[in-house]
Amino acid sequence: DIVMTQSPGSLAVSLGERATINCKSSQSVLYSSNNKNYLAWYQQKSGQPPKLLIYWASTRESGVPDRFSGSGSGTDFTLTISSLQAEDVAVYYCQQYYSSPYSFGQGTKLEIK
Amino acid sequence: QVQLQESGPGLVKPSETLSLTCTVSGYSISNGYYWGWIRQPPGKGLEWIGSIYHSGSTYYNPSLKSRVTISVDTSKNQFSLKLSSVTAADTAIYYCTRGEDWFDPWGQGTLVTVSS
């Protein structure tokens, strides 16, 4: 099974500043035949279900603000929020869909400093 | 706009079977996609339980496979989860969702508590 590890566990960032969340997989999630990374990012606000932000490691879902971006390849990935807004307070999860059982990181709690 | 809604008992006794149904609106399950269940213990992370295709083909998380059954009823545009022999460790918010790679959209979730 692929284990997903996120860091940090929690993060406090000032409004307008950059927030960076890391995700590491225990084995590569890059599929060589199509050169795609099988990784997604979700945002979960308090009391709500997770919301898809990014898939294929760097493709933003329709309607997601462009301050959210994903990067990385292989085993190391990053979610960046370029300029933190108050509505970005949430827990963020990465998820691999390279192989079953699909697995999530433990989450990173993002707060305002 | 695709919407999903979970329904079922919020309280299940230990050793009994948890049963939930997800009703899909805005999209016909028969048209494709995988449909799945994910759970989240209170205050904790997300665990994929399993998924089903409209044809009935399923795949489950091996950690739960011996206790899980997911089925689909295309005539009602619903799919269901059964989890047998539940314990307190199965207390969680259960979400239904669409997808076989990433998951989107998600239902609002339903809290199921296992307690006598």
Interface residues (C-beta under 8 A of the other chain):
Chain A: D1 Y38 A40 Y42 Q48 P49 P50 K51 L52 Y55 E61 Y93 Q95 Y97 S100 P101 Y102 S103 F104 G105 Q106 G107
Chain B: G45 L46 E47 W48 Y59 N61 P62 S63 Y95 E100 D101 W102 F103 D104 P105 W106 G107 Q108 G109
